[in-house]
Amino acid sequence: MRYCAEITIQLKQGMLDPEGETIQRALTHLGYAVKSAHAAKRLLIELEADDTDDATGMVDEMCRKMLANPVIHNYSIVIR
């Protein structure tokens, strides 16, 4: 079956996020009361798998091997 995986990759709590800090400052300068902003990456991957568990396992492996650095990133996976 064909599945679509939506992967969100974010920096772990406590990691420096210069992109998020820049966004927060820019929004504050525009007059928005923004306390914090965090940058994240969203990926959409279409793949073939036997079932949703198999698709989730494949995408989790992709994240661990290449897409995310487990030392500094958290990631979440949604399979559709």
mmJSON file of the N, C-alpha and C atoms, coordinates in Angstrom:
{"data_MODEL":{"atom_site":{
"group_PDB":["ATOM","ATOM","ATOM","ATOM","ATOM","ATOM","ATOM","ATOM","ATOM","ATOM","ATOM","ATOM","ATOM","ATOM","ATOM","ATOM","ATOM","ATOM","ATOM","ATOM","ATOM","ATOM","ATOM","ATOM","ATOM","ATOM","ATOM","ATOM","ATOM","ATOM","ATOM","ATOM","ATOM","ATOM","ATOM","ATOM","ATOM","ATOM","ATOM","ATOM","ATOM","ATOM","ATOM","ATOM","ATOM","ATOM","ATOM","ATOM","ATOM","ATOM","ATOM","ATOM","ATOM","ATOM","ATOM","ATOM","ATOM","ATOM","ATOM","ATOM","ATOM","ATOM","ATOM","ATOM","ATOM","ATOM","ATOM","ATOM","ATOM","ATOM","ATOM","ATOM","ATOM","ATOM","ATOM","ATOM","ATOM","ATOM","ATOM","ATOM","ATOM","ATOM","ATOM","ATOM","ATOM","ATOM","ATOM","ATOM","ATOM","ATOM","ATOM","ATOM","ATOM","ATOM","ATOM","ATOM","ATOM","ATOM","ATOM","ATOM","ATOM","ATOM","ATOM","ATOM","ATOM","ATOM","ATOM","ATOM","ATOM","ATOM","ATOM","ATOM","ATOM","ATOM","ATOM","ATOM","ATOM","ATOM","ATOM","ATOM","ATOM","ATOM","ATOM","ATOM","ATOM","ATOM","ATOM","ATOM","ATOM","ATOM","ATOM","ATOM","ATOM","ATOM","ATOM","ATOM","ATOM","ATOM","ATOM","ATOM","ATOM","ATOM","ATOM","ATOM","ATOM","ATOM","ATOM","ATOM","ATOM","ATOM","ATOM","ATOM","ATOM","ATOM","ATOM","ATOM","ATOM","ATOM","ATOM","ATOM","ATOM","ATOM","ATOM","ATOM","ATOM","ATOM","ATOM","ATOM","ATOM","ATOM","ATOM","ATOM","ATOM","ATOM","ATOM","ATOM","ATOM","ATOM","ATOM","ATOM","ATOM","ATOM","ATOM","ATOM","ATOM","ATOM","ATOM","ATOM","ATOM","ATOM","ATOM","ATOM","ATOM","ATOM","ATOM","ATOM","ATOM","ATOM","ATOM","ATOM","ATOM","ATOM","ATOM","ATOM","ATOM","ATOM","ATOM","ATOM","ATOM","ATOM","ATOM","ATOM","ATOM","ATOM","ATOM","ATOM","ATOM","ATOM","ATOM","ATOM","ATOM","ATOM","ATOM","ATOM","ATOM","ATOM","ATOM","ATOM","ATOM","ATOM","ATOM","ATOM","ATOM","ATOM","ATOM","ATOM","ATOM","ATOM","ATOM","ATOM"],
"id":[1,2,3,4,5,6,7,8,9,10,11,12,13,14,15,16,17,18,19,20,21,22,23,24,25,26,27,28,29,30,31,32,33,34,35,36,37,38,39,40,41,42,43,44,45,46,47,48,49,50,51,52,53,54,55,56,57,58,59,60,61,62,63,64,65,66,67,68,69,70,71,72,73,74,75,76,77,78,79,80,81,82,83,84,85,86,87,88,89,90,91,92,93,94,95,96,97,98,99,100,101,102,103,104,105,106,107,108,109,110,111,112,113,114,115,116,117,118,119,120,121,122,123,124,125,126,127,128,129,130,131,132,133,134,135,136,137,138,139,140,141,142,143,144,145,146,147,148,149,150,151,152,153,154,155,156,157,158,159,160,161,162,163,164,165,166,167,168,169,170,171,172,173,174,175,176,177,178,179,180,181,182,183,184,185,186,187,188,189,190,191,192,193,194,195,196,197,198,199,200,201,202,203,204,205,206,207,208,209,210,211,212,213,214,215,216,217,218,219,220,221,222,223,224,225,226,227,228,229,230,231,232,233,234,235,236,237,238,239,240],
"type_symbol":["N","C","C","N","C","C","N","C","C","N","C","C","N","C","C","N","C","C","N","C","C","N","C","C","N","C","C","N","C","C","N","C","C","N","C","C","N","C","C","N","C","C","N","C","C","N","C","C","N","C","C","N","C","C","N","C","C","N","C","C","N","C","C","N","C","C","N","C","C","N","C","C","N","C","C","N","C","C","N","C","C","N","C","C","N","C","C","N","C","C","N","C","C","N","C","C","N","C","C","N","C","C","N","C","C","N","C","C","N","C","C","N","C","C","N","C","C","N","C","C","N","C","C","N","C","C","N","C","C","N","C","C","N","C","C","N","C","C","N","C","C","N","C","C","N","C","C","N","C","C","N","C","C","N","C","C","N","C","C","N","C","C","N","C","C","N","C","C","N","C","C","N","C","C","N","C","C","N","C","C","N","C","C","N","C","C","N","C","C","N","C","C","N","C","C","N","C","C","N","C","C","N","C","C","N","C","C","N","C","C","N","C","C","N","C","C","N","C","C","N","C","C","N","C","C","N","C","C","N","C","C","N","C","C","N","C","C","N","C","C"],
"label_atom_id":["N","CA","C","N","CA","C","N","CA","C","N","CA","C","N","CA","C","N","CA","C","N","CA","C","N","CA","C","N","CA","C","N","CA","C","N","CA","C","N","CA","C","N","CA","C","N","CA","C","N","CA","C","N","CA","C","N","CA","C","N","CA","C","N","CA","C","N","CA","C","N","CA","C","N","CA","C","N","CA","C","N","CA","C","N","CA","C","N","CA","C","N","CA","C","N","CA","C","N","CA","C","N","CA","C","N","CA","C","N","CA","C","N","CA","C","N","CA","C","N","CA","C","N","CA","C","N","CA","C","N","CA","C","N","CA","C","N","CA","C","N","CA","C","N","CA","C","N","CA","C","N","CA","C","N","CA","C","N","CA","C","N","CA","C","N","CA","C","N","CA","C","N","CA","C","N","CA","C","N","CA","C","N","CA","C","N","CA","C","N","CA","C","N","CA","C","N","CA","C","N","CA","C","N","CA","C","N","CA","C","N","CA","C","N","CA","C","N","CA","C","N","CA","C","N","CA","C","N","CA","C","N","CA","C","N","CA","C","N","CA","C","N","CA","C","N","CA","C","N","CA","C","N","CA","C","N","CA","C","N","CA","C","N","CA","C","N","CA","C","N","CA","C","N","CA","C","N","CA","C"],
"label_alt_id":[null,null,null,null,null,null,null,null,null,null,null,null,null,null,null,null,null,null,null,null,null,null,null,null,null,null,null,null,null,null,null,null,null,null,null,null,null,null,null,null,null,null,null,null,null,null,null,null,null,null,null,null,null,null,null,null,null,null,null,null,null,null,null,null,null,null,null,null,null,null,null,null,null,null,null,null,null,null,null,null,null,null,null,null,null,null,null,null,null,null,null,null,null,null,null,null,null,null,null,null,null,null,null,null,null,null,null,null,null,null,null,null,null,null,null,null,null,null,null,null,null,null,null,null,null,null,null,null,null,null,null,null,null,null,null,null,null,null,null,null,null,null,null,null,null,null,null,null,null,null,null,null,null,null,null,null,null,null,null,null,null,null,null,null,null,null,null,null,null,null,null,null,null,null,null,null,null,null,null,null,null,null,null,null,null,null,null,null,null,null,null,null,null,null,null,null,null,null,null,null,null,null,null,null,null,null,null,null,null,null,null,null,null,null,null,null,null,null,null,null,null,null,null,null,null,null,null,null,null,null,null,null,null,null,null,null,null,null,null,null],
"label_comp_id":["MET","MET","MET","ARG","ARG","ARG","TYR","TYR","TYR","CYS","CYS","CYS","ALA","ALA","ALA","GLU","GLU","GLU","ILE","ILE","ILE","THR","THR","THR","ILE","ILE","ILE","GLN","GLN","GLN","LEU","LEU","LEU","LYS","LYS","LYS","GLN","GLN","GLN","GLY","GLY","GLY","MET","MET","MET","LEU","LEU","LEU","ASP","ASP","ASP","PRO","PRO","PRO","GLU","GLU","GLU","GLY","GLY","GLY","GLU","GLU","GLU","THR","THR","THR","ILE","ILE","ILE","GLN","GLN","GLN","ARG","ARG","ARG","ALA","ALA","ALA","LEU","LEU","LEU","THR","THR","THR","HIS","HIS","HIS","LEU","LEU","LEU","GLY","GLY","GLY","TYR","TYR","TYR","ALA","ALA","ALA","VAL","VAL","VAL","LYS","LYS","LYS","SER","SER","SER","ALA","ALA","ALA","HIS","HIS","HIS","ALA","ALA","ALA","ALA","ALA","ALA","LYS","LYS","LYS","ARG","ARG","ARG","LEU","LEU","LEU","LEU","LEU","LEU","ILE","ILE","ILE","GLU","GLU","GLU","LEU","LEU","LEU","GLU","GLU","GLU","ALA","ALA","ALA","ASP","ASP","ASP","ASP","ASP","ASP","THR","THR","THR","ASP","ASP","ASP","ASP","ASP","ASP","ALA","ALA","ALA","THR","THR","THR","GLY","GLY","GLY","MET","MET","MET","VAL","VAL","VAL","ASP","ASP","ASP","GLU","GLU","GLU","MET","MET","MET","CYS","CYS","CYS","ARG","ARG","ARG","LYS","LYS","LYS","MET","MET","MET","LEU","LEU","LEU","ALA","ALA","ALA","ASN","ASN","ASN","PRO","PRO","PRO","VAL","VAL","VAL","ILE","ILE","ILE","HIS","HIS","HIS","ASN","ASN","ASN","TYR","TYR","TYR","SER","SER","SER","ILE","ILE","ILE","VAL","VAL","VAL","ILE","ILE","ILE","ARG","ARG","ARG"],
"label_asym_id":["A","A","A","A","A","A","A","A","A","A","A","A","A","A","A","A","A","A","A","A","A","A","A","A","A","A","A","A","A","A","A","A","A","A","A","A","A","A","A","A","A","A","A","A","A","A","A","A","A","A","A","A","A","A","A","A","A","A","A","A","A","A","A","A","A","A","A","A","A","A","A","A","A","A","A","A","A","A","A","A","A","A","A","A","A","A","A","A","A","A","A","A","A","A","A","A","A","A","A","A","A","A","A","A","A","A","A","A","A","A","A","A","A","A","A","A","A","A","A","A","A","A","A","A","A","A","A","A","A","A","A","A","A","A","A","A","A","A","A","A","A","A","A","A","A","A","A","A","A","A","A","A","A","A","A","A","A","A","A","A","A","A","A","A","A","A","A","A","A","A","A","A","A","A","A","A","A","A","A","A","A","A","A","A","A","A","A","A","A","A","A","A","A","A","A","A","A","A","A","A","A","A","A","A","A","A","A","A","A","A","A","A","A","A","A","A","A","A","A","A","A","A","A","A","A","A","A","A","A","A","A","A","A","A","A","A","A","A","A","A"],
"label_entity_id":["1","1","1","1","1","1","1","1","1","1","1","1","1","1","1","1","1","1","1","1","1","1","1","1","1","1","1","1","1","1","1","1","1","1","1","1","1","1","1","1","1","1","1","1","1","1","1","1","1","1","1","1","1","1","1","1","1","1","1","1","1","1","1","1","1","1","1","1","1","1","1","1","1","1","1","1","1","1","1","1","1","1","1","1","1","1","1","1","1","1","1","1","1","1","1","1","1","1","1","1","1","1","1","1","1","1","1","1","1","1","1","1","1","1","1","1","1","1","1","1","1","1","1","1","1","1","1","1","1","1","1","1","1","1","1","1","1","1","1","1","1","1","1","1","1","1","1","1","1","1","1","1","1","1","1","1","1","1","1","1","1","1","1","1","1","1","1","1","1","1","1","1","1","1","1","1","1","1","1","1","1","1","1","1","1","1","1","1","1","1","1","1","1","1","1","1","1","1","1","1","1","1","1","1","1","1","1","1","1","1","1","1","1","1","1","1","1","1","1","1","1","1","1","1","1","1","1","1","1","1","1","1","1","1","1","1","1","1","1","1"],
"label_seq_id":[1,1,1,2,2,2,3,3,3,4,4,4,5,5,5,6,6,6,7,7,7,8,8,8,9,9,9,10,10,10,11,11,11,12,12,12,13,13,13,14,14,14,15,15,15,16,16,16,17,17,17,18,18,18,19,19,19,20,20,20,21,21,21,22,22,22,23,23,23,24,24,24,25,25,25,26,26,26,27,27,27,28,28,28,29,29,29,30,30,30,31,31,31,32,32,32,33,33,33,34,34,34,35,35,35,36,36,36,37,37,37,38,38,38,39,39,39,40,40,40,41,41,41,42,42,42,43,43,43,44,44,44,45,45,45,46,46,46,47,47,47,48,48,48,49,49,49,50,50,50,51,51,51,52,52,52,53,53,53,54,54,54,55,55,55,56,56,56,57,57,57,58,58,58,59,59,59,60,60,60,61,61,61,62,62,62,63,63,63,64,64,64,65,65,65,66,66,66,67,67,67,68,68,68,69,69,69,70,70,70,71,71,71,72,72,72,73,73,73,74,74,74,75,75,75,76,76,76,77,77,77,78,78,78,79,79,79,80,80,80],
"pdbx_PDB_ins_code":[null,null,null,null,null,null,null,null,null,null,null,null,null,null,null,null,null,null,null,null,null,null,null,null,null,null,null,null,null,null,null,null,null,null,null,null,null,null,null,null,null,null,null,null,null,null,null,null,null,null,null,null,null,null,null,null,null,null,null,null,null,null,null,null,null,null,null,null,null,null,null,null,null,null,null,null,null,null,null,null,null,null,null,null,null,null,null,null,null,null,null,null,null,null,null,null,null,null,null,null,null,null,null,null,null,null,null,null,null,null,null,null,null,null,null,null,null,null,null,null,null,null,null,null,null,null,null,null,null,null,null,null,null,null,null,null,null,null,null,null,null,null,null,null,null,null,null,null,null,null,null,null,null,null,null,null,null,null,null,null,null,null,null,null,null,null,null,null,null,null,null,null,null,null,null,null,null,null,null,null,null,null,null,null,null,null,null,null,null,null,null,null,null,null,null,null,null,null,null,null,null,null,null,null,null,null,null,null,null,null,null,null,null,null,null,null,null,null,null,null,null,null,null,null,null,null,null,null,null,null,null,null,null,null,null,null,null,null,null,null],
"Cartn_x":[0.846,0.0,0.886,0.316,1.029,0.629,1.627,1.41,2.12,1.633,2.29,2.723,4.002,4.533,4.812,4.316,4.609,5.557,6.751,7.778,8.064,8.044,8.406,9.662,10.69,11.973,12.229,12.478,12.716,13.964,14.576,15.687,15.167,15.963,15.586,15.611,14.859,14.82,16.238,16.584,17.901,18.942,18.645,19.577,19.438,20.54,20.492,19.702,18.818,17.953,18.038,19.156,19.306,18.21,17.714,16.641,15.364,15.023,13.845,13.986,15.199,15.434,15.291,15.787,15.671,14.211,13.433,12.002,11.295,11.601,10.977,11.286,12.562,12.939,12.226,12.18,11.542,10.055,9.382,7.954,7.721,8.617,8.512,8.679,9.641,9.844,8.634,7.891,6.674,5.484,5.687,4.64,3.861,4.281,3.596,4.222,3.394,3.877,4.239,5.374,5.822,6.861,6.587,7.527,8.635,8.337,9.369,8.895,9.854,9.57,10.609,10.209,11.106,11.001,12.151,12.181,12.054,11.371,11.217,11.216,11.508,11.491,10.359,9.571,8.482,8.77,8.766,9.022,7.817,7.517,6.46,7.111,6.921,7.518,6.43,6.339,5.426,6.227,5.665,6.375,5.41,5.941,5.193,5.523,4.5,4.703,3.519,3.711,2.65,1.495,1.82,0.79,1.348,0.541,0.983,2.136,2.133,3.243,4.554,4.514,5.701,6.158,5.21,5.543,6.166,5.594,6.138,7.555,7.782,9.11,10.125,9.738,10.636,10.996,9.992,10.23,11.057,10.796,11.593,13.059,13.307,14.67,15.317,14.543,15.053,15.482,14.659,14.973,16.24,16.34,17.509,18.791,18.698,19.89,20.323,19.356,19.743,19.042,17.754,16.998,17.162,17.39,17.509,18.775,19.338,20.466,19.894,19.89,19.24,19.861,21.056,21.692,21.026,20.627,20.088,18.634,18.074,16.712,15.722,14.489,13.332,12.572,11.866,11.048,9.752,8.743,7.459,7.062,6.306,5.893,4.382,3.728,2.306,2.183,1.564,1.375,-0.073,-0.257,-1.604,-1.701],
"Cartn_y":[-1.184,0.0,1.24,2.313,3.59,4.41,4.959,5.788,7.121,8.122,9.42,9.619,9.878,10.125,11.613,12.193,13.577,13.55,14.079,14.058,15.487,15.741,17.043,16.863,17.649,17.566,18.906,18.853,20.061,19.876,21.003,20.948,20.576,19.817,19.465,20.708,20.632,21.704,22.015,23.29,23.698,23.878,23.415,23.593,25.014,25.597,26.936,26.891,27.874,27.943,29.354,29.671,31.029,31.431,30.499,30.82,31.196,30.427,30.739,32.07,32.357,33.631,34.809,34.644,35.705,35.952,34.89,35.014,35.725,35.338,35.954,37.446,37.824,39.245,40.017,39.45,40.144,40.359,39.343,39.486,40.513,40.538,41.541,42.94,43.122,44.43,44.848,43.899,44.207,44.493,44.392,44.738,43.564,42.337,41.167,40.783,40.424,40.035,38.546,38.245,36.863,36.577,35.592,35.245,34.337,33.458,32.601,32.058,31.666,31.035,29.941,28.844,27.721,27.274,27.117,26.643,25.126,24.61,23.166,22.853,21.611,21.15,20.141,20.278,19.34,18.682,17.349,16.59,15.724,15.604,14.707,13.669,12.414,11.323,10.325,9.992,8.935,7.643,6.562,5.292,4.135,3.002,1.756,0.908,0.348,-0.52,-1.472,-2.563,-3.558,-3.042,-2.275,-1.734,-0.499,0.151,1.384,1.135,-0.015,-0.318,-0.439,-1.099,-1.249,0.119,0.958,2.303,3.137,3.065,3.815,3.354,2.061,1.528,1.983,1.98,2.412,3.89,4.714,6.152,6.44,5.728,5.9,5.577,4.516,4.147,5.233,5.806,6.904,8.082,8.396,9.516,9.242,8.041,7.702,7.647,7.174,7.002,8.275,9.122,10.232,11.556,11.545,12.793,13.636,13.009,13.735,13.296,14.203,13.874,13.626,12.395,12.083,12.783,13.315,14.034,15.394,16.058,17.413,17.563,16.546,16.659,15.688,16.132,15.268,15.225,14.137,14.083,13.342,13.673,12.973,12.532,11.439,10.838,10.648,11.078,10.82,10.102,8.949,8.169,8.304,8.607,8.704,7.757],
"Cartn_z":[0.0,0.0,0.0,-0.471,-0.498,0.724,1.387,2.575,2.406,3.111,3.18,4.632,4.82,6.158,6.298,7.374,7.707,8.904,8.71,9.744,10.168,11.464,12.006,12.841,12.516,13.209,13.89,15.205,15.994,16.848,17.209,18.147,19.525,20.27,21.63,22.521,23.61,24.589,25.06,25.109,25.581,24.49,23.28,22.167,21.628,21.196,20.606,19.308,19.143,17.961,17.374,16.68,16.158,15.175,14.394,13.448,14.204,15.229,16.035,16.757,17.27,17.958,16.997,15.774,14.77,14.415,14.269,13.969,15.115,16.351,17.521,17.568,17.359,17.379,16.274,15.069,13.948,14.21,14.741,15.041,16.145,17.129,18.2,17.632,16.722,16.088,15.255,14.75,13.993,14.903,16.221,17.16,17.727,17.446,17.985,19.32,20.28,21.604,21.589,20.989,20.847,21.928,22.773,23.84,23.343,22.396,21.827,20.485,19.671,18.387,18.198,17.625,17.407,15.953,15.332,13.953,13.94,12.941,12.779,11.288,10.968,9.583,9.442,8.39,8.111,6.771,6.771,5.563,5.238,3.967,3.498,2.597,2.936,2.175,1.807,0.528,0.077,-0.018,0.507,0.49,0.376,-0.042,-0.128,1.092,1.735,2.894,2.985,3.737,3.902,4.751,5.801,6.693,7.406,8.24,8.899,9.875,10.544,11.455,10.689,9.538,8.698,8.194,7.767,7.28,8.394,9.585,10.723,11.037,11.032,11.295,10.268,8.998,7.933,8.09,8.373,8.5,9.756,10.839,12.051,11.765,11.021,10.646,9.789,8.853,8.018,8.891,9.886,10.781,11.577,12.132,12.947,12.126,10.871,10.045,9.316,8.927,8.072,8.348,8.593,8.601,9.859,11.002,12.265,12.993,13.747,14.609,16.002,16.487,17.762,18.968,18.821,19.92,20.126,19.027,19.143,18.697,18.044,17.5,18.147,18.224,18.46,17.143,16.903,15.699,15.996,15.207,15.314,13.92,13.873,12.603,12.61,11.546,11.34,10.001,9.997,8.763,8.317,7.039,6.456,5.285],
"occupancy":[1.0,1.0,1.0,1.0,1.0,1.0,1.0,1.0,1.0,1.0,1.0,1.0,1.0,1.0,1.0,1.0,1.0,1.0,1.0,1.0,1.0,1.0,1.0,1.0,1.0,1.0,1.0,1.0,1.0,1.0,1.0,1.0,1.0,1.0,1.0,1.0,1.0,1.0,1.0,1.0,1.0,1.0,1.0,1.0,1.0,1.0,1.0,1.0,1.0,1.0,1.0,1.0,1.0,1.0,1.0,1.0,1.0,1.0,1.0,1.0,1.0,1.0,1.0,1.0,1.0,1.0,1.0,1.0,1.0,1.0,1.0,1.0,1.0,1.0,1.0,1.0,1.0,1.0,1.0,1.0,1.0,1.0,1.0,1.0,1.0,1.0,1.0,1.0,1.0,1.0,1.0,1.0,1.0,1.0,1.0,1.0,1.0,1.0,1.0,1.0,1.0,1.0,1.0,1.0,1.0,1.0,1.0,1.0,1.0,1.0,1.0,1.0,1.0,1.0,1.0,1.0,1.0,1.0,1.0,1.0,1.0,1.0,1.0,1.0,1.0,1.0,1.0,1.0,1.0,1.0,1.0,1.0,1.0,1.0,1.0,1.0,1.0,1.0,1.0,1.0,1.0,1.0,1.0,1.0,1.0,1.0,1.0,1.0,1.0,1.0,1.0,1.0,1.0,1.0,1.0,1.0,1.0,1.0,1.0,1.0,1.0,1.0,1.0,1.0,1.0,1.0,1.0,1.0,1.0,1.0,1.0,1.0,1.0,1.0,1.0,1.0,1.0,1.0,1.0,1.0,1.0,1.0,1.0,1.0,1.0,1.0,1.0,1.0,1.0,1.0,1.0,1.0,1.0,1.0,1.0,1.0,1.0,1.0,1.0,1.0,1.0,1.0,1.0,1.0,1.0,1.0,1.0,1.0,1.0,1.0,1.0,1.0,1.0,1.0,1.0,1.0,1.0,1.0,1.0,1.0,1.0,1.0,1.0,1.0,1.0,1.0,1.0,1.0,1.0,1.0,1.0,1.0,1.0,1.0,1.0,1.0,1.0,1.0,1.0,1.0],
"B_iso_or_equiv":[0.0,0.0,0.0,0.0,0.0,0.0,0.0,0.0,0.0,0.0,0.0,0.0,0.0,0.0,0.0,0.0,0.0,0.0,0.0,0.0,0.0,0.0,0.0,0.0,0.0,0.0,0.0,0.0,0.0,0.0,0.0,0.0,0.0,0.0,0.0,0.0,0.0,0.0,0.0,0.0,0.0,0.0,0.0,0.0,0.0,0.0,0.0,0.0,0.0,0.0,0.0,0.0,0.0,0.0,0.0,0.0,0.0,0.0,0.0,0.0,0.0,0.0,0.0,0.0,0.0,0.0,0.0,0.0,0.0,0.0,0.0,0.0,0.0,0.0,0.0,0.0,0.0,0.0,0.0,0.0,0.0,0.0,0.0,0.0,0.0,0.0,0.0,0.0,0.0,0.0,0.0,0.0,0.0,0.0,0.0,0.0,0.0,0.0,0.0,0.0,0.0,0.0,0.0,0.0,0.0,0.0,0.0,0.0,0.0,0.0,0.0,0.0,0.0,0.0,0.0,0.0,0.0,0.0,0.0,0.0,0.0,0.0,0.0,0.0,0.0,0.0,0.0,0.0,0.0,0.0,0.0,0.0,0.0,0.0,0.0,0.0,0.0,0.0,0.0,0.0,0.0,0.0,0.0,0.0,0.0,0.0,0.0,0.0,0.0,0.0,0.0,0.0,0.0,0.0,0.0,0.0,0.0,0.0,0.0,0.0,0.0,0.0,0.0,0.0,0.0,0.0,0.0,0.0,0.0,0.0,0.0,0.0,0.0,0.0,0.0,0.0,0.0,0.0,0.0,0.0,0.0,0.0,0.0,0.0,0.0,0.0,0.0,0.0,0.0,0.0,0.0,0.0,0.0,0.0,0.0,0.0,0.0,0.0,0.0,0.0,0.0,0.0,0.0,0.0,0.0,0.0,0.0,0.0,0.0,0.0,0.0,0.0,0.0,0.0,0.0,0.0,0.0,0.0,0.0,0.0,0.0,0.0,0.0,0.0,0.0,0.0,0.0,0.0,0.0,0.0,0.0,0.0,0.0,0.0,0.0,0.0,0.0,0.0,0.0,0.0],
"pdbx_formal_charge":[null,null,null,null,null,null,null,null,null,null,null,null,null,null,null,null,null,null,null,null,null,null,null,null,null,null,null,null,null,null,null,null,null,null,null,null,null,null,null,null,null,null,null,null,null,null,null,null,null,null,null,null,null,null,null,null,null,null,null,null,null,null,null,null,null,null,null,null,null,null,null,null,null,null,null,null,null,null,null,null,null,null,null,null,null,null,null,null,null,null,null,null,null,null,null,null,null,null,null,null,null,null,null,null,null,null,null,null,null,null,null,null,null,null,null,null,null,null,null,null,null,null,null,null,null,null,null,null,null,null,null,null,null,null,null,null,null,null,null,null,null,null,null,null,null,null,null,null,null,null,null,null,null,null,null,null,null,null,null,null,null,null,null,null,null,null,null,null,null,null,null,null,null,null,null,null,null,null,null,null,null,null,null,null,null,null,null,null,null,null,null,null,null,null,null,null,null,null,null,null,null,null,null,null,null,null,null,null,null,null,null,null,null,null,null,null,null,null,null,null,null,null,null,null,null,null,null,null,null,null,null,null,null,null,null,null,null,null,null,null],
"auth_seq_id":[1,1,1,2,2,2,3,3,3,4,4,4,5,5,5,6,6,6,7,7,7,8,8,8,9,9,9,10,10,10,11,11,11,12,12,12,13,13,13,14,14,14,15,15,15,16,16,16,17,17,17,18,18,18,19,19,19,20,20,20,21,21,21,22,22,22,23,23,23,24,24,24,25,25,25,26,26,26,27,27,27,28,28,28,29,29,29,30,30,30,31,31,31,32,32,32,33,33,33,34,34,34,35,35,35,36,36,36,37,37,37,38,38,38,39,39,39,40,40,40,41,41,41,42,42,42,43,43,43,44,44,44,45,45,45,46,46,46,47,47,47,48,48,48,49,49,49,50,50,50,51,51,51,52,52,52,53,53,53,54,54,54,55,55,55,56,56,56,57,57,57,58,58,58,59,59,59,60,60,60,61,61,61,62,62,62,63,63,63,64,64,64,65,65,65,66,66,66,67,67,67,68,68,68,69,69,69,70,70,70,71,71,71,72,72,72,73,73,73,74,74,74,75,75,75,76,76,76,77,77,77,78,78,78,79,79,79,80,80,80],
"auth_comp_id":["MET","MET","MET","ARG","ARG","ARG","TYR","TYR","TYR","CYS","CYS","CYS","ALA","ALA","ALA","GLU","GLU","GLU","ILE","ILE","ILE","THR","THR","THR","ILE","ILE","ILE","GLN","GLN","GLN","LEU","LEU","LEU","LYS","LYS","LYS","GLN","GLN","GLN","GLY","GLY","GLY","MET","MET","MET","LEU","LEU","LEU","ASP","ASP","ASP","PRO","PRO","PRO","GLU","GLU","GLU","GLY","GLY","GLY","GLU","GLU","GLU","THR","THR","THR","ILE","ILE","ILE","GLN","GLN","GLN","ARG","ARG","ARG","ALA","ALA","ALA","LEU","LEU","LEU","THR","THR","THR","HIS","HIS","HIS","LEU","LEU","LEU","GLY","GLY","GLY","TYR","TYR","TYR","ALA","ALA","ALA","VAL","VAL","VAL","LYS","LYS","LYS","SER","SER","SER","ALA","ALA","ALA","HIS","HIS","HIS","ALA","ALA","ALA","ALA","ALA","ALA","LYS","LYS","LYS","ARG","ARG","ARG","LEU","LEU","LEU","LEU","LEU","LEU","ILE","ILE","ILE","GLU","GLU","GLU","LEU","LEU","LEU","GLU","GLU","GLU","ALA","ALA","ALA","ASP","ASP","ASP","ASP","ASP","ASP","THR","THR","THR","ASP","ASP","ASP","ASP","ASP","ASP","ALA","ALA","ALA","THR","THR","THR","GLY","GLY","GLY","MET","MET","MET","VAL","VAL","VAL","ASP","ASP","ASP","GLU","GLU","GLU","MET","MET","MET","CYS","CYS","CYS","ARG","ARG","ARG","LYS","LYS","LYS","MET","MET","MET","LEU","LEU","LEU","ALA","ALA","ALA","ASN","ASN","ASN","PRO","PRO","PRO","VAL","VAL","VAL","ILE","ILE","ILE","HIS","HIS","HIS","ASN","ASN","ASN","TYR","TYR","TYR","SER","SER","SER","ILE","ILE","ILE","VAL","VAL","VAL","ILE","ILE","ILE","ARG","ARG","ARG"],
"auth_asym_id":["A","A","A","A","A","A","A","A","A","A","A","A","A","A","A","A","A","A","A","A","A","A","A","A","A","A","A","A","A","A","A","A","A","A","A","A","A","A","A","A","A","A","A","A","A","A","A","A","A","A","A","A","A","A","A","A","A","A","A","A","A","A","A","A","A","A","A","A","A","A","A","A","A","A","A","A","A","A","A","A","A","A","A","A","A","A","A","A","A","A","A","A","A","A","A","A","A","A","A","A","A","A","A","A","A","A","A","A","A","A","A","A","A","A","A","A","A","A","A","A","A","A","A","A","A","A","A","A","A","A","A","A","A","A","A","A","A","A","A","A","A","A","A","A","A","A","A","A","A","A","A","A","A","A","A","A","A","A","A","A","A","A","A","A","A","A","A","A","A","A","A","A","A","A","A","A","A","A","A","A","A","A","A","A","A","A","A","A","A","A","A","A","A","A","A","A","A","A","A","A","A","A","A","A","A","A","A","A","A","A","A","A","A","A","A","A","A","A","A","A","A","A","A","A","A","A","A","A","A","A","A","A","A","A","A","A","A","A","A","A"],
"auth_atom_id":["N","CA","C","N","CA","C","N","CA","C","N","CA","C","N","CA","C","N","CA","C","N","CA","C","N","CA","C","N","CA","C","N","CA","C","N","CA","C","N","CA","C","N","CA","C","N","CA","C","N","CA","C","N","CA","C","N","CA","C","N","CA","C","N","CA","C","N","CA","C","N","CA","C","N","CA","C","N","CA","C","N","CA","C","N","CA","C","N","CA","C","N","CA","C","N","CA","C","N","CA","C","N","CA","C","N","CA","C","N","CA","C","N","CA","C","N","CA","C","N","CA","C","N","CA","C","N","CA","C","N","CA","C","N","CA","C","N","CA","C","N","CA","C","N","CA","C","N","CA","C","N","CA","C","N","CA","C","N","CA","C","N","CA","C","N","CA","C","N","CA","C","N","CA","C","N","CA","C","N","CA","C","N","CA","C","N","CA","C","N","CA","C","N","CA","C","N","CA","C","N","CA","C","N","CA","C","N","CA","C","N","CA","C","N","CA","C","N","CA","C","N","CA","C","N","CA","C","N","CA","C","N","CA","C","N","CA","C","N","CA","C","N","CA","C","N","CA","C","N","CA","C","N","CA","C","N","CA","C","N","CA","C","N","CA","C","N","CA","C","N","CA","C","N","CA","C","N","CA","C"],
"pdbx_PDB_model_num":[1,1,1,1,1,1,1,1,1,1,1,1,1,1,1,1,1,1,1,1,1,1,1,1,1,1,1,1,1,1,1,1,1,1,1,1,1,1,1,1,1,1,1,1,1,1,1,1,1,1,1,1,1,1,1,1,1,1,1,1,1,1,1,1,1,1,1,1,1,1,1,1,1,1,1,1,1,1,1,1,1,1,1,1,1,1,1,1,1,1,1,1,1,1,1,1,1,1,1,1,1,1,1,1,1,1,1,1,1,1,1,1,1,1,1,1,1,1,1,1,1,1,1,1,1,1,1,1,1,1,1,1,1,1,1,1,1,1,1,1,1,1,1,1,1,1,1,1,1,1,1,1,1,1,1,1,1,1,1,1,1,1,1,1,1,1,1,1,1,1,1,1,1,1,1,1,1,1,1,1,1,1,1,1,1,1,1,1,1,1,1,1,1,1,1,1,1,1,1,1,1,1,1,1,1,1,1,1,1,1,1,1,1,1,1,1,1,1,1,1,1,1,1,1,1,1,1,1,1,1,1,1,1,1,1,1,1,1,1,1]
}}}
